[in-house]
Amino acid sequence: MEWEIAPQVTDIAELLLSELMSNAVRHARRPFGRQIGVRVARYDGRLRLEVADANDARPRPKAAGADDEQGRGLAIVDALADRWGCCPRPHGIGKAVWVELPLCPVA
């Protein structure tokens, strides 16, 4: 089964997944030895990406200065995702940060 996702949506999804994974690797290292999980789902004309980790701390956007090399990830997520958020992990500790995109770009 093909998911029939527009190339523009695929490009944005790759960038958003990269940002969510980078945040999980950088900020959610506790407790030690816990894994990071990824879930990709397609439903009702939407693509949903989730990155789950064992840290309970919710992501918070911050203002990055012009010379800062980090701190823009959630601003990018907010700008490109149709919707995004954070929820407790089902059946486990920690959280899942998710983004949603329409399968077909809006003209």
Order of alpha helices (4+ residues) and beta strands (2+ residues): alpha-beta-beta-alpha-beta-beta
